Amino acid sequence: MVACAHTAAAQEPRRREPHSLDLTINDVGLSFGNSRRVTGLRLNWRDEGVIRVNGINITLWVPGANPDATTSGLALGLLAPGAATIRGIALGGGGVRAERRLTGLSVGGFAVTSGGTVSGITLGGLALTAGGDVAGVNVAGLAVRSGGAMAGINVAGASVIAAGGGRGITVAGLATVAQRRLTGINVGGLAVITEGPLTGVTAAGIGIAARGDMTGLGVAGLATFSSGMMRGVHAGGLAVLAESGVSGVSVGGLAVVSSGAVHGVTVAGAAVMAGRDIRGVTVAGLGVVADGDVRWLTLSGGTLVATGEASGVMAGLYRVRSPRVTGVAVSALQLRTAQLRGASVAAYNDVHQQRGISIGIYNDARRLRGVQIGLLNRARNNPPALRWLPVVNAHF
């Protein structure tokens, strides 16, 4: 029985008791070693099992387990000061580690980490990571990452990642990524990506993508994309893409494309395409296509096609085609419409019902109420002798 008792005792883990030399009165004063509680100056090789330190805490080695430790004041570590909660100034040659909360000024040679929140001014040689929210001014050589929301100024050489979304100023050498709403000024050397709405000023070397509405100013080297509504001023070296609609000023090196409406000032090197109306000032090198109306001023170096009404001033170098054309339409080759209200200039004007004037080489109107001017004019509702006339034809 005695042998068994000795064996059981030998198998139990030995609890490490604190060892320290304390020159204190009521825990206030000077402490050398692993004291649990002290207010004043504390010097220790390795912190473990600490409860509270107020004042100056200096350690040389990496900390052990400190699940209940709170340090307030100045925490200095040759390698890494650590506690559950750190308030004040924390400086670590290797890093700074907090289990629950890190508040104040924190500088880590390699990394600053917190299992919970980080707030204040934080500098990490390589990284800053937090399991919870990050707020304040945070700078890291490679990455700043928060498991919660991110607020303030966040700068990283490679990436800034906010699981709970972000607001403020974010600058990343490669990418800024948020899993929720991103608001403020956001810059990514390659990309800015958010799983939620994006609001503010955004710039990226390659692409901007938002899973939600995009509002403000967005400029990307290749493409700007929103799965929601895009409002404000947005430009993409190749394309501006929005699923729900575009409103404001949009510039695409090749195309501006939306499944919804496109409103405002829209310019594309090749095409502007909308699943609904296009309204405003629209300019495209090759084509403007709308599954709806086209209104105001529309200029296309190729074709202009609308399934609804085309109104205002419009030009399509190759063709203008719409069921209803109202206003002034110009095309080098062809105008084709069921109803013309206004004036048309094209080599070939193919009109079912015309009220106004058409000028071209060949003008053909099924029902004319107006004037045709061209090399050959056909007004099918005129008497037989007047249906085909050169130079001028008319019916009122």
C-alpha positions as CSV (number, residue, x, y, z in Angstrom):
1,M,0.0,0.0,0.0
2,V,2.9,2.3,0.8
3,A,4.5,1.6,-2.5
4,C,1.3,2.3,-4.4
5,A,0.9,5.6,-2.6
6,H,4.4,6.6,-3.5
7,T,3.8,5.6,-7.1
8,A,0.6,7.6,-7.3
9,A,2.3,10.6,-5.8
10,A,5.1,10.3,-8.3
11,Q,2.6,10.3,-11.2
12,E,0.8,13.5,-10.2
13,P,2.1,16.6,-12.0
14,R,4.1,18.9,-9.8
15,R,2.7,22.3,-9.3
16,R,5.2,25.1,-9.9
17,E,5.2,27.5,-7.0
18,P,6.3,31.1,-7.5
19,H,9.7,31.9,-6.3
20,S,10.7,35.6,-5.8
21,L,12.5,38.0,-3.6
22,D,10.1,40.8,-2.7
23,L,11.1,44.0,-1.2
24,T,7.5,45.2,-0.8
25,I,5.0,46.4,1.7
26,N,1.4,45.2,0.9
27,D,2.7,44.0,-2.5
28,V,4.1,47.5,-3.4
29,G,7.8,47.9,-4.1
30,L,10.5,46.0,-5.8
31,S,10.3,42.3,-6.8
32,F,12.9,39.9,-8.2
33,G,11.5,36.6,-9.6
34,N,8.1,35.1,-10.4
35,S,5.9,37.0,-7.9
36,R,2.2,36.7,-8.5
37,R,1.2,40.2,-7.4
38,V,3.2,43.3,-7.3
39,T,2.9,47.1,-7.8
40,G,6.1,48.8,-8.7
41,L,9.1,47.3,-10.4
42,R,9.3,43.6,-11.1
43,L,12.2,41.7,-12.8
44,N,11.8,38.1,-13.7
45,W,13.3,35.4,-15.9
46,R,10.0,33.9,-17.0
47,D,6.4,34.8,-16.1
48,E,4.1,32.0,-15.2
49,G,1.0,31.9,-13.0
50,V,1.0,35.7,-12.6
51,I,-2.1,37.4,-11.3
52,R,-1.4,41.1,-11.4
53,V,1.5,43.4,-12.1
54,N,1.1,47.2,-12.0
55,G,4.0,49.4,-12.9
56,I,7.1,48.1,-14.7
57,N,7.4,44.4,-15.6
58,I,10.7,43.2,-17.1
59,T,11.1,39.6,-18.3
60,L,13.8,37.8,-20.2
61,W,12.3,34.5,-21.5
62,V,9.0,33.6,-23.2
63,P,6.1,33.4,-20.8
64,G,4.4,30.3,-19.6
65,A,0.7,29.9,-18.8
66,N,-0.8,33.1,-17.4
67,P,-4.6,32.6,-17.8
68,D,-5.5,35.2,-15.2
69,A,-2.7,37.7,-15.5
70,T,-3.2,41.4,-15.9
71,T,-0.2,43.7,-16.5
72,S,-0.7,47.5,-16.4
73,G,2.0,50.0,-17.1
74,L,5.2,49.1,-18.9
75,A,5.8,45.5,-20.0
76,L,9.3,44.8,-21.4
77,G,10.4,41.4,-22.7
78,L,13.8,40.4,-24.2
79,L,11.7,37.9,-26.2
80,A,8.0,38.3,-25.5
81,P,6.0,39.8,-22.6
82,G,2.7,38.0,-22.2
83,A,-0.4,38.0,-20.1
84,A,-4.1,37.5,-20.4
85,T,-4.6,41.3,-20.4
86,I,-2.0,43.9,-21.1
87,R,-2.6,47.6,-20.7
88,G,-0.2,50.4,-21.3
89,I,3.1,49.9,-23.1
90,A,4.3,46.5,-24.2
91,L,7.7,46.0,-25.9
92,G,9.1,42.6,-27.0
93,G,12.2,41.8,-28.9
94,G,10.5,38.8,-30.4
95,G,6.8,39.6,-29.9
96,V,4.0,40.6,-27.6
97,R,1.3,38.1,-26.6
98,A,-2.1,38.7,-24.9
99,E,-4.6,36.0,-24.3
100,R,-7.7,38.2,-24.0
101,R,-7.0,41.9,-24.4
102,L,-4.2,44.2,-25.6
103,T,-4.6,47.9,-25.0
104,G,-2.1,50.8,-25.5
105,L,1.2,50.9,-27.3
106,S,2.5,47.5,-28.4
107,V,5.7,46.8,-30.3
108,G,6.9,43.3,-31.3
109,G,10.1,42.5,-33.2
110,F,8.3,39.7,-35.1
111,A,4.7,39.6,-34.1
112,V,2.0,41.0,-31.8
113,T,-0.8,38.5,-31.0
114,S,-4.0,38.6,-29.0
115,G,-6.6,35.9,-28.5
116,G,-9.1,38.7,-28.0
117,T,-9.1,42.4,-28.9
118,V,-6.3,44.8,-29.8
119,S,-6.7,48.6,-29.4
120,G,-4.3,51.5,-29.5
121,I,-1.0,51.7,-31.5
122,T,0.5,48.4,-32.5
123,L,3.6,47.6,-34.5
124,G,4.6,44.1,-35.5
125,G,7.8,43.4,-37.4
126,L,6.0,40.6,-39.4
127,A,2.4,40.3,-38.2
128,L,-0.4,41.4,-36.0
129,T,-3.1,38.9,-35.3
130,A,-6.2,39.1,-33.1
131,G,-9.0,36.7,-32.4
132,G,-11.4,39.6,-31.8
133,D,-11.7,43.2,-32.8
134,V,-8.7,45.4,-33.8
135,A,-8.9,49.2,-33.4
136,G,-6.4,52.1,-33.6
137,V,-3.2,52.4,-35.6
138,N,-1.8,49.0,-36.6
139,V,1.2,48.4,-38.8
140,A,2.9,45.0,-39.7
141,G,5.6,44.0,-42.1
142,L,3.5,41.2,-43.6
143,A,0.0,41.0,-42.3
144,V,-2.6,42.5,-40.0
145,R,-5.4,40.1,-39.2
146,S,-8.5,40.4,-37.0
147,G,-11.1,37.7,-36.2
148,G,-13.6,40.4,-35.5
149,A,-14.1,44.0,-36.8
150,M,-11.3,46.2,-37.7
151,A,-11.3,50.0,-37.2
152,G,-8.8,52.8,-37.5
153,I,-5.6,52.8,-39.6
154,N,-4.3,49.4,-40.7
155,V,-1.2,49.0,-42.8
156,A,0.6,45.8,-43.9
157,G,3.3,44.9,-46.4
158,A,1.3,42.0,-47.7
159,S,-2.3,41.7,-46.5
160,V,-4.9,43.1,-44.2
161,I,-7.7,40.7,-43.3
162,A,-10.8,41.6,-41.3
163,A,-13.1,38.7,-40.6
164,G,-15.7,41.0,-39.1
165,G,-15.4,43.8,-41.7
166,G,-13.5,47.1,-41.4
167,R,-13.8,50.8,-41.3
168,G,-11.2,53.5,-41.5
169,I,-8.0,53.5,-43.6
170,T,-6.6,50.2,-44.8
171,V,-3.4,49.8,-46.9
172,A,-2.0,46.5,-48.0
173,G,0.9,45.7,-50.3
174,L,-1.0,42.8,-51.8
175,A,-4.6,42.5,-50.7
176,T,-7.2,43.9,-48.3
177,V,-9.8,41.3,-47.5
178,A,-13.0,41.6,-45.4
179,Q,-15.7,39.1,-44.8
180,R,-18.3,41.8,-44.1
181,R,-18.8,45.5,-44.8
182,L,-15.7,47.5,-45.7
183,T,-15.9,51.3,-45.2
184,G,-13.4,54.1,-45.6
185,I,-10.2,54.3,-47.6
186,N,-9.0,50.9,-48.8
187,V,-5.9,50.3,-50.9
188,G,-4.6,46.9,-52.1
189,G,-1.5,46.5,-54.3
190,L,-3.3,43.7,-56.1
191,A,-6.8,43.5,-54.8
192,V,-9.5,44.8,-52.4
193,I,-12.1,42.1,-51.7
194,T,-15.1,42.1,-49.4
195,E,-17.9,39.6,-48.8
196,G,-20.1,42.5,-47.9
197,P,-20.8,46.1,-49.1
198,L,-17.9,48.4,-50.0
199,T,-18.2,52.1,-49.2
200,G,-15.6,54.9,-49.6
201,V,-12.5,55.4,-51.6
202,T,-11.0,52.1,-53.0
203,A,-7.9,51.5,-55.2
204,A,-6.3,48.3,-56.3
205,G,-3.6,47.3,-58.8
206,I,-5.6,44.5,-60.3
207,G,-9.2,44.2,-59.0
208,I,-11.9,45.4,-56.6
209,A,-14.7,43.0,-55.7
210,A,-17.6,43.4,-53.4
211,R,-20.3,40.9,-52.6
212,G,-22.9,43.7,-52.1
213,D,-23.4,47.3,-53.0
214,M,-20.3,49.4,-53.9
215,T,-20.5,53.2,-53.1
216,G,-18.0,55.9,-53.5
217,L,-14.8,56.0,-55.6
218,G,-13.3,52.8,-56.9
219,V,-10.3,52.5,-59.3
220,A,-8.7,49.2,-60.3
221,G,-6.0,48.3,-62.8
222,L,-8.1,45.5,-64.4
223,A,-11.6,45.2,-63.1
224,T,-14.1,46.6,-60.6
225,F,-16.9,44.2,-59.7
226,S,-20.0,44.5,-57.5
227,S,-22.7,41.8,-57.0
228,G,-25.0,44.6,-55.9
229,M,-25.6,48.2,-56.9
230,M,-22.6,50.3,-57.9
231,R,-22.9,54.1,-57.1
232,G,-20.4,56.9,-57.4
233,V,-17.2,57.0,-59.6
234,H,-15.7,53.7,-60.7
235,A,-13.1,52.7,-63.2
236,G,-11.5,49.5,-64.4
237,G,-8.6,49.1,-66.8
238,L,-10.5,46.4,-68.5
239,A,-14.0,46.4,-67.1
240,V,-16.6,47.7,-64.6
241,L,-19.1,45.0,-63.7
242,A,-22.2,45.3,-61.6
243,E,-25.0,42.8,-61.2
244,S,-27.7,45.0,-59.9
245,G,-27.0,48.3,-61.6
246,V,-24.6,51.2,-62.1
247,S,-25.3,54.8,-61.2
248,G,-22.7,57.7,-61.4
249,V,-19.5,57.9,-63.5
250,S,-18.2,54.6,-64.8
251,V,-15.2,54.1,-67.0
252,G,-14.1,50.7,-68.4
253,G,-11.1,50.2,-70.7
254,L,-13.0,47.6,-72.6
255,A,-16.5,47.3,-71.1
256,V,-19.1,48.5,-68.6
257,V,-21.5,45.7,-68.0
258,S,-24.5,45.4,-65.7
259,S,-27.4,43.0,-65.4
260,G,-29.4,46.0,-64.2
261,A,-29.7,49.6,-65.3
262,V,-26.8,51.9,-66.2
263,H,-27.3,55.5,-65.3
264,G,-25.0,58.5,-65.4
265,V,-21.8,59.1,-67.4
266,T,-20.6,55.8,-68.8
267,V,-17.5,55.4,-71.0
268,A,-16.1,52.1,-72.4
269,G,-13.4,51.4,-75.0
270,A,-15.5,48.6,-76.5
271,A,-19.0,48.2,-75.1
272,V,-21.6,49.3,-72.6
273,M,-24.1,46.6,-71.9
274,A,-27.1,46.7,-69.6
275,G,-29.8,44.2,-68.7
276,R,-32.2,47.2,-68.3
277,D,-32.2,50.9,-69.2
278,I,-29.2,53.0,-70.1
279,R,-29.6,56.7,-69.2
280,G,-27.3,59.6,-69.3
281,V,-24.2,60.3,-71.3
282,T,-23.0,57.0,-72.8
283,V,-19.9,56.5,-75.0
284,A,-18.6,53.2,-76.3
285,G,-16.0,52.4,-79.0
286,L,-17.9,49.5,-80.5
287,G,-21.3,49.0,-79.1
288,V,-24.1,50.2,-76.7
289,V,-26.6,47.5,-76.0
290,A,-29.6,47.8,-73.6
291,D,-32.4,45.3,-72.8
292,G,-34.6,48.4,-72.2
293,D,-34.5,52.1,-73.1
294,V,-31.6,54.2,-74.1
295,R,-31.9,57.9,-73.2
296,W,-30.2,61.3,-73.4
297,L,-26.8,61.3,-75.2
298,T,-25.6,58.0,-76.6
299,L,-22.5,57.6,-78.9
300,S,-21.2,54.3,-80.3
301,G,-18.4,53.8,-82.7
302,G,-20.2,50.6,-83.8
303,T,-23.8,49.6,-83.0
304,L,-26.5,51.1,-80.8
305,V,-29.2,48.6,-79.9
306,A,-32.1,49.0,-77.5
307,T,-35.1,46.6,-77.0
308,G,-37.1,49.6,-75.7
309,E,-37.1,53.2,-76.7
310,A,-34.0,55.1,-77.9
311,S,-34.4,58.8,-77.2
312,G,-32.4,62.0,-77.1
313,V,-29.3,62.4,-79.3
314,M,-27.8,59.1,-80.4
315,A,-25.2,57.9,-82.9
316,G,-24.1,54.5,-84.0
317,L,-21.4,54.4,-86.7
318,Y,-22.6,51.0,-88.0
319,R,-26.3,50.9,-86.9
320,V,-28.9,52.4,-84.7
321,R,-31.7,49.9,-83.9
322,S,-34.6,50.2,-81.6
323,P,-38.4,49.7,-81.7
324,R,-38.9,53.4,-81.1
325,V,-36.5,56.3,-81.8
326,T,-37.3,59.7,-80.5
327,G,-35.0,62.7,-81.0
328,V,-32.0,62.8,-83.3
329,A,-30.3,59.7,-84.6
330,V,-27.1,59.5,-86.7
331,S,-25.6,56.5,-88.3
332,A,-23.1,56.1,-91.1
333,L,-24.9,53.0,-92.4
334,Q,-28.3,52.1,-91.0
335,L,-31.2,53.2,-88.9
336,R,-33.8,50.6,-88.3
337,T,-36.9,51.3,-86.1
338,A,-40.6,50.7,-86.0
339,Q,-41.4,54.3,-85.0
340,L,-39.3,57.4,-85.7
341,R,-40.2,60.7,-83.9
342,G,-37.7,63.3,-84.8
343,A,-34.8,63.3,-87.2
344,S,-32.5,60.6,-88.6
345,V,-29.4,60.8,-90.7
346,A,-28.1,57.5,-92.1
347,A,-27.1,55.9,-95.4
348,Y,-30.2,53.6,-95.1
349,N,-33.2,54.7,-93.0
350,D,-35.6,51.7,-92.6
351,V,-38.7,53.0,-90.7
352,H,-42.2,51.6,-90.3
353,Q,-43.8,54.8,-89.0
354,Q,-42.0,58.1,-89.4
355,R,-43.0,61.5,-88.0
356,G,-40.2,63.9,-88.8
357,I,-37.3,64.0,-91.2
358,S,-35.0,61.3,-92.5
359,I,-31.8,62.1,-94.5
360,G,-29.9,59.4,-96.3
361,I,-28.9,57.7,-99.5
362,Y,-32.0,55.4,-99.4
363,N,-35.0,56.2,-97.1
364,D,-37.9,53.7,-96.7
365,A,-41.0,54.5,-94.6
366,R,-44.1,52.3,-94.5
367,R,-46.1,55.2,-93.1
368,L,-44.6,58.6,-93.6
369,R,-45.7,61.9,-92.0
370,G,-42.8,64.1,-92.7
371,V,-40.0,64.5,-95.1
372,Q,-37.5,62.2,-96.7
373,I,-34.3,63.7,-98.3
374,G,-32.0,61.4,-100.2
375,L,-30.8,59.8,-103.4
376,L,-33.9,57.6,-103.4
377,N,-37.0,57.9,-101.2
378,R,-39.8,55.5,-100.7
379,A,-43.1,56.5,-98.9
380,R,-45.3,53.5,-99.1
381,N,-48.4,55.3,-97.9
382,N,-48.2,57.8,-100.8
383,P,-50.2,57.4,-104.0
384,P,-48.5,55.0,-106.4
385,A,-47.0,57.7,-108.5
386,L,-45.4,59.4,-105.5
387,R,-44.2,56.4,-103.6
388,W,-40.7,56.4,-105.2
389,L,-39.1,59.8,-105.6
390,P,-35.5,61.0,-105.9
391,V,-34.1,63.9,-103.8
392,V,-37.2,64.6,-101.7
393,N,-40.4,62.8,-100.7
394,A,-43.0,63.9,-98.3
395,H,-46.4,63.1,-96.8
396,F,-48.5,65.1,-94.3
